[in-house]
Amino acid sequence: MRPYPFTAVVGMADLRLALVLSAISPAIGGVLVRGEKGTAKSTMVRALAGLLPPVEVLEGCRFSCAPGSPDPACPDGPHAVDAPRTRRPARLVELPVGAAEDRVVGSLDLERALAEGVTDYQPGLLAAAHRGLLYVDEVNLLHDHLVDTLLDAAAMGRATVEREGVSVSHAARFVLIGTMNPEEGELRPQLLDRFGLTVEVASSRDPEQRAEVVRRRLAYDADPEEFAARYAASDAELAREIQSAQELLPSVALPDDALRQIAEVCASFDVDGMRADIVTARTAVAHAAWSGRTEVSTEDIRVAARLALPHRRRRNPFDAPGIDEEQLEQALRDAEPPEDPGPDDDGGGPGSPAPSENDGPAPSGSGETDASGGQGAPGNGSGERQTTGAGKPYRARLFQVAGVGTGERGRRSRAVTESGRTVGVRPPGSREGGPHLVATVRAAAPHQHTRGRRGAGLVLRKQDLRYALREGNEGNLVLFCVDASGSMGARARMREVKAAVLSLLLDAYQRRDKVGLITFRAAAAELALPPTISVEAAAARLETLPTGGRTPLAEGLLEAARVLRVEALRDPRRRPLLVVVTDGRATSGPEAVRRAHAAAGLLAGTTAVVMDCETGRMRLGLAAELATHLGAEHVPLGEVAADSLTTSVKTRLRAA
């Protein structure tokens, strides 16, 4: 863990501590490392494996059962009491982003199960990671169902595989470590909460520190063995300290006063559920053991809260994780016992708030609040026409892509997927998806006599295997093409427009879509955000979207056609949904309306929605006309909300 100087990356010391505490107490639930690219996240994680003490396992057991306490349900068991044992280094198992579910949890051989009545289970990565580390780089790019599987196994300590009524379970206790770049998309809050600790890292801007990083990297490249030998003694000492803390951990006491402090801190930050309290308590106990103490102190709770609470404060997908240091200190003071236990305490002891009050202003207090609240916007000197903030988002209507796709698993449009409702059987020879038991038996049944079947088991051949055709939902590419001209900024219309688009972005986040943002104003269109899974980035661009100038509608549609053409080559399985946000006017260049309708012809066959932003008594109906040329659904701005459709239908029924 020492090839990079910790001071060269902001937050690296916290990352080092979080990894060490998780190694001391795997029950904490692992670590999520958030940071920009090139900050040595992966280097630190891989270095941790070499510091863990070796593990003793039963020889020949593929599931790393511990001698003396083997897993009673181990698929390789039961194990004899005097079974031979061996010692091996702790494993670091890396899970690739594109891994299939069978590779992660393991697989069952259906052919042998039907023909021989034998459960032939091939262990996956979860079994290999048992009693070690499981590392997922770019965890935010992993499919949701795999993330759910990993976190469930990490929380329960077991992995279960079920295929066509056959079930196998084995122990899977590991330290789960994930790294991610927030620019590439966030994890859902529900998944964030399942990670025990989180750490933010960022590159230092100090030239001396950056130069030291380069110097050490070049030294490593020149002679890796000599470089490793330079730090061998300190790494061995750190490994001994981790092992000592692991041995001390069962002896650490968590007094009721400390437990009340933990509850007060978690309640003050308004976190959901009880997982935050449990993780904070486990982390505080591990930190006490790491510090060589047998009782949890306020300092242990302070450190634990800084690592366990930041990612649990997100109330919606667009909230940035973080923790208010001043609020943390206040919560710790409020939960301190009223009486001073003695005069020998460091820093004045419980009940003496004066030292905390003299600490000065919180390092991330009002300045960050002002920035997030937008109070400093007038002084940024941007010089854009005008910028209008977004209104409050709401639950948006569901817009789907027509037909049945084959894209990545999501929650928007119908698609043939690897999981979901079984709707049929794939053609013979296809080996995609899960096995279809009934169809397999039907295919094999007519041939049992000619194959000389004897006994109860079926005589199967590979050509008999049939696989299920399942239908679920896919994620799509939602491309927003937003009119930012002067007519859109009139009468504060843009505030309502931004609220509607923000609501659709929130819907796209929940349905695991990719999003892109095109804006058009003045004389040109601009790809403000290339297609990405980072809905947060789209929301940030939308918030600062300037308005003013003419309406180059044709240019906006041409840019949309270009972006969709490129994305069809990059990601051919992901079907697009185009959302055009405009009042339908076209005021840039000669024959603007004709050019816009011609550009719409290039988008033929693309599922599209035209969000009509025209308001007032005198309406020209240009957006509806554009929707006709696009073959798109025409939706007035006031009917984007999910409950507006029901209200509109009721109003029409009453009028009739």
C-alpha positions in Angstrom: 0.0 0.0 0.0 3.0 2.3 -0.2 4.0 2.8 -3.9 2.2 6.2 -4.0 2.7 9.0 -1.4 -0.7 9.3 0.4 -0.5 13.1 0.4 -0.4 13.2 -3.4 -4.0 12.1 -3.6 -6.6 13.9 -1.5 -8.4 11.4 0.7 -5.8 8.6 0.3 -5.2 8.5 4.0 -8.9 7.9 4.5 -8.9 5.2 1.9 -6.0 3.5 3.6 -7.8 3.6 6.9 -11.1 2.3 5.4 -9.4 -0.6 3.8 -7.5 -1.5 6.9 -10.6 -1.4 9.1 -12.5 -3.6 6.6 -9.7 -6.1 6.7 -9.8 -6.1 10.5 -13.6 -6.5 10.6 -15.1 -7.9 7.3 -18.6 -7.5 8.9 -18.3 -3.8 8.2 -19.5 -4.5 4.7 -16.7 -3.4 2.5 -15.5 -0.1 0.9 -16.7 1.9 -2.0 -14.0 4.2 -3.4 -15.2 7.1 -5.4 -12.8 9.3 -7.4 -11.6 10.6 -10.7 -9.5 8.5 -13.0 -5.8 8.1 -12.3 -5.9 8.4 -8.5 -4.4 5.0 -7.7 -7.7 3.5 -6.5 -6.9 0.1 -7.9 -3.3 0.2 -6.8 -4.3 0.7 -3.2 -6.9 -2.1 -3.3 -4.5 -4.6 -4.9 -1.8 -3.7 -2.4 -4.1 -4.6 0.5 -4.2 -8.3 -0.4 -0.5 -8.7 0.3 -0.9 -7.3 3.8 -3.6 -9.8 4.9 -2.5 -12.8 7.0 -2.5 -16.2 5.3 -5.6 -18.4 5.7 -5.7 -22.0 6.7 -8.0 -24.2 4.5 -9.0 -27.8 4.1 -6.9 -29.4 1.4 -8.9 -30.1 -1.8 -12.0 -28.0 -0.7 -12.9 -25.7 -3.6 -14.8 -23.4 -1.1 -11.9 -22.7 1.3 -13.5 -24.3 4.4 -11.7 -23.5 7.6 -10.3 -26.5 9.6 -12.2 -27.0 12.8 -15.3 -25.1 11.6 -16.1 -26.2 8.0 -19.4 -25.1 6.3 -22.0 -27.9 7.1 -23.6 -27.2 3.7 -20.3 -27.1 1.7 -20.9 -28.8 -1.7 -17.5 -30.5 -1.3 -18.5 -31.8 2.2 -19.0 -33.3 4.5 -15.4 -33.0 5.6 -13.7 -35.5 7.9 -12.5 -34.2 11.3 -8.9 -35.2 10.5 -9.0 -33.9 6.9 -5.6 -32.6 5.8 -5.1 -28.8 5.9 -2.9 -26.3 4.3 -2.1 -22.5 4.4 -2.3 -20.2 1.5 -2.2 -16.4 1.0 -5.4 -14.5 1.2 -6.9 -14.1 -2.3 -7.8 -11.0 -4.2 -10.5 -12.0 -6.7 -11.3 -9.4 -9.4 -14.8 -9.4 -11.0 -14.8 -8.1 -14.5 -17.6 -5.6 -15.5 -18.9 -7.9 -18.3 -19.0 -11.1 -16.2 -22.1 -13.3 -16.6 -24.2 -14.3 -13.6 -23.1 -17.9 -13.8 -19.5 -16.8 -13.7 -20.2 -14.9 -10.5 -22.3 -17.3 -8.4 -21.4 -20.5 -10.1 -23.4 -22.9 -12.4 -25.2 -26.2 -12.3 -24.9 -28.8 -15.0 -28.5 -29.4 -16.0 -27.6 -32.3 -18.3 -26.0 -34.3 -15.5 -28.8 -33.4 -13.1 -31.5 -34.9 -15.4 -29.5 -37.8 -16.7 -27.7 -39.0 -13.6 -29.5 -37.3 -10.7 -26.2 -35.7 -9.7 -25.9 -32.0 -8.6 -22.7 -31.0 -10.4 -21.9 -27.5 -9.2 -19.1 -25.5 -10.6 -18.1 -22.7 -8.1 -17.9 -19.1 -9.3 -16.1 -16.0 -8.2 -17.9 -15.7 -4.9 -16.6 -19.1 -3.8 -13.1 -18.1 -4.9 -13.3 -14.9 -2.8 -14.4 -16.6 0.4 -12.2 -15.5 3.3 -10.5 -13.0 1.0 -11.1 -9.9 -1.0 -13.6 -9.4 -3.9 -12.6 -6.4 -6.0 -15.0 -4.8 -8.5 -13.5 -2.0 -10.6 -16.0 0.4 -12.1 -18.8 -1.1 -9.9 -21.2 1.6 -11.2 -21.0 0.0 -14.7 -21.9 -3.5 -13.4 -25.4 -4.7 -14.1 -27.8 -4.0 -11.3 -28.7 -7.7 -10.8 -25.1 -8.6 -10.3 -24.5 -5.8 -7.9 -27.6 -7.0 -5.9 -26.2 -10.5 -5.9 -22.8 -9.4 -4.7 -24.2 -7.2 -1.9 -26.7 -9.9 -0.8 -23.8 -12.4 -0.5 -21.6 -9.9 1.3 -24.4 -9.1 3.8 -25.6 -12.7 4.4 -22.2 -14.4 4.1 -23.6 -17.0 1.8 -24.2 -17.5 -2.0 -27.1 -19.5 -3.3 -27.6 -20.8 -6.8 -31.0 -22.0 -8.0 -31.6 -23.5 -11.4 -34.8 -25.3 -12.4 -35.6 -26.4 -8.8 -32.1 -27.4 -7.9 -30.5 -25.3 -5.2 -26.9 -25.1 -3.9 -25.6 -22.9 -1.1 -22.1 -22.2 0.2 -20.3 -19.8 2.5 -19.1 -16.6 0.9 -17.6 -14.2 3.5 -15.3 -11.7 1.9 -14.4 -8.0 2.0 -16.2 -6.3 -0.9 -14.3 -3.4 -2.4 -15.7 -1.4 -5.3 -14.2 1.6 -7.2 -16.0 4.0 -9.4 -15.7 7.3 -11.3 -18.8 9.4 -10.6 -18.5 11.0 -14.0 -19.5 7.7 -15.5 -22.7 7.4 -13.5 -23.8 6.8 -9.9 -25.0 3.8 -8.1 -28.6 3.8 -7.0 -29.0 5.0 -3.3 -30.3 1.6 -2.4 -27.0 0.0 -3.6 -24.9 2.7 -2.1 -26.4 2.0 1.3 -25.2 -1.6 1.1 -21.6 -0.7 1.0 -20.3 -0.3 4.6 -17.8 2.6 4.0 -17.2 5.1 1.3 -14.2 7.3 0.6 -13.7 10.2 -1.9 -10.3 10.6 -3.5 -9.0 13.2 -5.9 -5.6 14.2 -7.3 -3.6 16.8 -5.5 -2.9 20.0 -7.3 0.4 20.5 -5.6 3.2 20.2 -8.2 5.7 18.8 -5.7 3.4 16.0 -4.7 2.5 15.2 -8.3 6.2 15.1 -9.2 6.9 12.7 -6.3 4.1 10.4 -7.7 5.8 10.4 -11.1 9.2 9.8 -9.6 8.1 6.7 -7.7 6.2 5.3 -10.6 9.3 5.6 -12.8 11.4 4.0 -10.1 8.9 1.1 -10.0 9.0 0.7 -13.7 12.8 0.7 -13.8 13.2 -2.1 -11.1 10.0 -3.5 -9.6 11.8 -5.9 -7.3 14.1 -3.3 -5.8 11.2 -0.9 -5.4 9.2 -3.5 -3.5 12.1 -4.4 -1.3 12.5 -0.7 -0.3 9.1 -0.9 1.4 9.1 -4.6 2.5 9.9 -3.9 6.1 7.2 -1.3 6.6 4.6 -3.4 4.8 5.5 -6.4 7.0 5.0 -4.2 10.1 1.7 -3.0 8.8 0.6 -6.6 8.2 1.5 -7.5 11.8 -0.5 -4.5 13.1 -3.6 -5.7 11.1 -3.2 -9.2 12.5 -2.9 -7.9 16.1 -6.0 -5.7 15.6 -7.9 -8.8 14.3 -6.9 -10.7 17.4 -7.9 -7.8 19.7 -11.3 -7.2 18.0 -13.4 -9.7 20.0 -12.2 -8.0 23.3 -13.3 -4.5 22.4 -16.3 -3.3 24.4 -19.0 -0.9 23.1 -20.4 0.9 26.2 -24.0 2.1 26.3 -22.8 5.8 26.2 -20.9 5.2 23.0 -23.9 3.3 21.5 -26.1 6.3 22.3 -23.6 8.6 20.6 -23.8 6.5 17.5 -27.6 6.6 17.5 -27.6 10.3 18.1 -25.2 10.9 15.2 -27.1 8.7 12.7 -30.5 10.3 13.8 -29.1 13.8 13.4 -28.1 13.1 9.8 -31.6 11.7 9.0 -30.3 8.5 7.4 -32.8 5.8 6.4 -33.1 2.5 8.2 -30.7 1.0 10.8 -27.8 -0.1 8.6 -26.0 3.1 9.2 -26.1 2.6 13.0 -24.9 -1.0 12.7 -22.0 -0.2 10.3 -20.9 2.8 12.4 -20.8 0.7 15.5 -18.8 -2.1 13.8 -16.4 0.5 12.3 -15.9 2.2 15.7 -15.1 -1.1 17.3 -12.6 -2.0 14.5 -11.0 1.5 14.9 -10.6 1.0 18.6 -8.9 -2.4 18.0 -6.7 -0.7 15.3 -5.7 1.9 17.9 -4.9 -0.8 20.5 -7.8 0.0 22.8 -10.4 -2.3 24.4 -13.2 0.2 24.6 -14.8 2.4 22.0 -14.2 6.2 22.5 -15.7 9.3 21.0 -12.8 9.6 18.6 -13.6 6.1 17.2 -17.2 7.1 16.6 -16.1 10.4 14.9 -13.8 8.4 12.5 -16.5 5.8 11.9 -19.2 8.4 11.1 -16.9 10.2 8.6 -16.5 6.9 6.7 -19.9 5.3 7.1 -22.4 8.2 6.7 -21.5 10.4 3.7 -23.1 8.1 1.0 -26.2 7.4 3.2 -27.2 11.1 3.2 -28.4 11.1 -0.4 -32.1 11.8 -0.4 -32.4 11.7 -4.2 -30.2 10.7 -7.2 -29.0 14.2 -7.8 -27.7 14.8 -4.2 -23.9 14.7 -3.8 -22.6 12.5 -1.0 -20.9 14.3 1.9 -21.0 15.0 5.6 -21.2 18.3 7.5 -18.3 18.3 10.0 -20.0 20.9 12.2 -23.2 18.9 12.3 -21.2 15.8 13.3 -19.4 17.6 16.1 -22.7 19.0 17.4 -24.3 15.5 17.4 -21.3 14.1 19.3 -21.5 16.8 21.9 -25.3 16.4 22.3 -24.9 12.7 23.0 -22.0 13.1 25.6 -22.8 12.2 29.2 -23.8 15.2 31.3 -21.2 14.6 34.0 -17.4 14.8 33.5 -16.0 11.4 34.3 -12.7 12.8 35.5 -10.0 15.5 35.3 -7.5 13.5 33.3 -9.3 13.4 30.0 -7.6 14.7 26.9 -9.2 17.8 25.4 -11.5 18.6 28.4 -13.5 15.3 28.3 -17.3 14.8 27.8 -19.5 17.7 28.8 -16.8 20.4 27.9 -17.7 21.8 24.6 -15.2 24.7 24.7 -12.4 23.1 22.7 -14.7 22.2 19.9 -16.1 25.8 19.8 -12.5 27.1 19.4 -11.8 25.0 16.4 -12.9 27.7 14.0 -15.4 27.3 11.1 -16.2 24.0 9.6 -14.0 23.2 6.6 -16.9 22.4 4.3 -19.6 24.6 5.8 -21.4 27.6 4.3 -19.2 27.9 1.2 -20.3 24.5 -0.2 -23.9 25.2 0.7 -23.8 28.5 -1.2 -22.3 26.8 -4.2 -24.9 24.0 -4.3 -27.7 26.5 -3.7 -26.6 28.7 -6.6 -26.2 31.9 -4.5 -22.9 32.8 -6.1 -24.1 32.4 -9.7 -24.4 36.2 -10.5 -20.7 36.7 -9.9 -19.4 34.0 -12.3 -19.0 36.4 -15.2 -20.3 33.9 -17.7 -21.8 36.5 -20.0 -24.6 34.1 -21.3 -27.9 35.6 -22.3 -29.8 34.4 -19.2 -30.0 31.4 -17.0 -33.1 30.1 -15.2 -33.1 27.6 -12.4 -35.2 24.4 -12.6 -38.4 23.9 -10.7 -39.0 21.0 -8.4 -39.0 17.6 -10.2 -42.0 15.3 -10.0 -42.9 11.7 -11.0 -43.0 11.7 -14.8 -45.1 9.6 -17.2 -43.5 6.5 -18.6 -42.5 6.8 -22.3 -41.4 3.5 -24.0 -39.7 2.6 -27.2 -42.1 0.7 -29.5 -41.6 -3.0 -30.2 -39.5 -5.6 -28.4 -35.7 -5.0 -28.2 -32.7 -7.1 -27.1 -30.8 -4.4 -25.2 -29.2 -4.2 -21.8 -31.4 -5.1 -18.8 -33.3 -2.0 -17.5 -36.8 -0.9 -16.6 -38.2 1.0 -19.5 -39.1 -0.9 -22.7 -40.0 -4.5 -23.5 -37.1 -6.7 -24.5 -35.9 -10.2 -24.7 -33.5 -10.6 -21.8 -31.7 -13.3 -19.8 -34.1 -13.1 -17.0 -37.8 -12.2 -16.7 -41.0 -13.8 -17.6 -40.7 -17.0 -19.7 -42.6 -16.5 -22.9 -41.4 -19.4 -25.0 -38.5 -21.6 -26.1 -35.5 -20.5 -28.1 -34.8 -22.3 -31.4 -32.8 -25.6 -31.2 -29.1 -25.0 -31.1 -29.4 -21.6 -29.3 -27.5 -21.7 -25.9 -28.5 -18.2 -24.7 -30.4 -17.7 -21.5 -31.3 -20.2 -18.9 -32.3 -23.9 -19.6 -36.0 -24.7 -20.2 -36.6 -27.9 -18.2 -39.9 -28.9 -19.6 -38.9 -28.3 -23.2 -35.7 -30.2 -22.7 -37.6 -33.2 -21.4 -40.0 -33.0 -24.3 -37.2 -33.0 -26.8 -35.5 -36.0 -25.2 -38.6 -38.1 -24.5 -39.3 -39.5 -28.0 -35.7 -40.9 -28.3 -35.5 -42.8 -25.0 -36.3 -46.2 -26.5 -33.8 -45.9 -29.4 -31.1 -44.7 -27.0 -31.6 -47.8 -24.9 -32.8 -46.2 -21.7 -32.6 -48.3 -18.6 -33.8 -47.2 -15.2 -35.3 -43.9 -14.0 -32.9 -41.4 -15.5 -33.3 -39.8 -18.9 -30.8 -40.4 -21.6 -29.9 -36.9 -22.8 -27.9 -35.6 -25.6 -26.6 -32.1 -26.1 -29.0 -31.5 -28.9 -31.9 -32.1 -26.5 -31.1 -29.0 -24.4 -33.6 -26.2 -24.9 -33.2 -22.7 -23.5 -36.0 -20.4 -22.3 -37.0 -17.3 -24.2 -37.6 -14.7 -21.5 -39.1 -11.2 -21.8 -38.2 -8.4 -19.4 -37.4 -4.7 -19.7 -34.4 -3.0 -21.2 -32.7 0.4 -20.7 -32.7 2.8 -23.6 -30.9 5.8 -24.8 -33.0 8.9 -23.9 -31.7 11.8 -26.0 -33.1 15.2 -25.1 -33.2 17.9 -27.8 -34.0 21.1 -25.9 -35.0 24.4 -27.4 -33.1 27.1 -25.5 -34.1 30.0 -27.8 -35.4 33.4 -26.6 -39.1 32.3 -27.0 -38.5 29.5 -24.5 -37.1 31.9 -21.9 -40.2 34.2 -22.1 -42.6 34.4 -19.1 -40.3 32.1 -17.0 -41.3 29.2 -19.2 -37.8 27.7 -19.0 -38.2 27.1 -15.3 -41.2 24.8 -16.0 -39.4 23.2 -18.9 -36.3 22.4 -16.9 -38.5 20.9 -14.1 -40.1 18.6 -16.7 -36.8 17.6 -18.2 -35.3 17.1 -14.8 -38.3 14.8 -13.9 -37.7 12.8 -17.1 -34.0 12.6 -16.1 -34.9 11.2 -12.7 -37.1 8.7 -14.4 -34.2 7.7 -16.8 -32.0 7.3 -13.7 -34.5 4.9 -12.1 -34.9 2.9 -15.3 -31.1 2.6 -15.9 -31.1 4.5 -19.2 -28.3 6.3 -21.0 -29.0 9.9 -21.5 -27.7 12.7 -23.8 -28.5 16.4 -24.1 -28.6 18.5 -27.2 -29.5 22.2 -27.0 -30.2 24.6 -29.9 -30.3 28.4 -29.8 -29.0 31.4 -31.7 -27.8 29.9 -34.9 -26.6 26.5 -34.0 -27.1 23.2 -32.1 -24.7 21.9 -29.5 -24.2 18.5 -28.0 -24.1 19.7 -24.4 -23.6 16.1 -23.1 -22.6 13.1 -25.2 -24.7 10.0 -24.3 -23.7 8.7 -20.9 -25.1 6.8 -17.9 -24.3 9.7 -15.7 -27.7 11.3 -15.3 -26.2 13.6 -12.7 -24.0 15.2 -15.3 -27.1 15.8 -17.5 -28.9 17.4 -14.6 -25.9 19.7 -13.9 -25.8 20.8 -17.6 -29.5 21.4 -17.6 -29.3 23.6 -14.5 -26.9 26.0 -16.1 -28.5 26.0 -19.6 -28.6 29.5 -21.0 -31.4 30.8 -23.1 -31.8 33.5 -25.8 -31.5 34.1 -29.5 -33.3 32.6 -32.5 -34.6 29.1 -32.9 -32.5 26.8 -35.2 -34.9 23.9 -34.9 -33.6 22.2 -38.1 -30.0 22.3 -36.7 -31.2 20.7 -33.5 -32.9 17.8 -35.3 -30.0 17.3 -37.6 -27.6 17.1 -34.6 -30.0 14.6 -33.0 -29.9 12.5 -36.2 -26.1 12.6 -36.2 -25.8 11.6 -32.5 -28.2 8.7 -32.9 -26.4 7.5 -36.0 -23.1 7.4 -34.2 -24.6 5.8 -31.1 -26.1 3.1 -33.3 -22.6 2.1 -34.2 -21.2 2.3 -30.7 -24.1 0.6 -28.9 -26.3 -1.1 -31.5 -28.4 -3.0 -28.9 -29.6 0.0 -27.0 -32.6 1.5 -28.7 -33.2 5.3 -28.7 -36.0 7.4 -27.4 -35.8 11.0 -28.7 -37.4 13.7 -26.5 -37.8 17.0 -28.4 -38.6 19.9 -26.1 -39.8 22.9 -28.0 -42.7 25.2 -28.8 -42.3 24.3 -32.5 -41.2 27.6 -33.8 -38.3 27.8 -36.2 -36.8 31.3 -36.8 -33.3 30.8 -37.9 -32.5 31.1 -41.6 -34.8 31.1 -44.7 -37.5 28.5 -45.0 -36.8 27.4 -41.4 -40.0 25.5 -40.9 -39.5 23.6 -44.2 -36.0 22.7 -43.3 -37.1 21.5 -39.8 -39.7 19.2 -41.3 -37.1 17.9 -43.8 -34.7 17.2 -40.9 -37.5 15.3 -39.1 -37.6 12.9 -42.1 -34.0 11.8 -41.2 -35.4 10.6 -37.8 -38.1 8.4 -39.3 -38.4 5.1 -37.4 -37.1 6.6 -34.2 -39.5 6.5 -31.3 -39.9 10.1 -30.3 -41.8 12.4 -28.0 -42.5 16.1 -28.7 -42.9 18.0 -25.4 -45.0 21.0 -26.4 -43.9 24.1 -24.5 -46.3 26.5 -26.2 -48.5 28.4 -23.7 -51.1 31.2 -23.8 -54.4 31.7 -25.4 -53.1 32.2 -29.0 -51.4 28.9 -29.9 -50.0 28.1 -33.3 -49.9 24.4 -32.9 -46.4 24.2 -34.5 -45.2 21.5 -32.0 -48.1 19.3 -32.9 -47.3 19.7 -36.5 -43.6 18.8 -35.9 -44.8 15.7 -34.0 -46.7 14.6 -37.1 -43.7 14.9 -39.3 -41.6 13.0 -36.7 -44.2 10.3 -36.2 -43.9 11.2 -32.5 -46.2 11.3 -29.5 -47.3 14.9 -28.9 -47.3 15.7 -25.1 -48.2 19.2 -23.8 -45.8 20.4 -21.1 -48.5 20.2 -18.4 -49.1 16.5 -19.1 -45.6 15.2 -18.5 -46.4 14.5 -14.8 -47.6 10.9 -14.2 -50.8 12.0 -12.4 -51.6 14.6 -15.1 -52.7 11.9 -17.6 -55.3 10.6 -15.1 -56.5 14.1 -14.4 -56.8 14.9 -18.1 -58.8 11.8 -18.8 -61.2 12.5 -15.9 -61.7 16.1 -17.1 -62.5 15.0 -20.6 -65.0 12.4 -19.3 -66.8 15.0 -17.2 -66.9 17.4 -20.2 -68.5 14.6 -22.3 
